[in-house]
């Protein structure tokens, strides 16, 4: 049963990392190359769509890692799991304090009501997101290492 938990957790976290990596390095650069109105509308739609799903994915991943750490406490790699869990907690805290406030504003913007500094706010979101991606990649790396 522990083997199944390890695999499911690693796959779930790995998929989350892939989505967030894709947002940072594929989707947002493509969207940013569009004309301003289209770019801003796409980012607003993406914020609504992913903003509805990602909280469950982040919290679910954290719960799975915590369950794995508890279930495998007496095995090699438990320290790696605790560290991965701490990094996932950091990613949730970063999300709540840094990214979600910008995303919540962005979700409501249209070309008619967006603030003058909308590009700066989205650039700030991107910078915070790059750091968050690095944090969850580190957590994922620790999970994969704990499997070995």
Secondary structure, DSSP 8 states (H G I E B T S, - for coil): -HHHHHHHHHHHHHHHHHHHHHIIIIIHHHHHTS-HHHHHHHHHHHHHHHHHHHHHHHHHHHHHHHHHHHHTTTSTTHHHHHHHHHHHHHHHHHIIIIIHHHHHHHTT--TTT--TTHHHHHHHHHHHHHHHHHHHHHHHHHHHHHH-
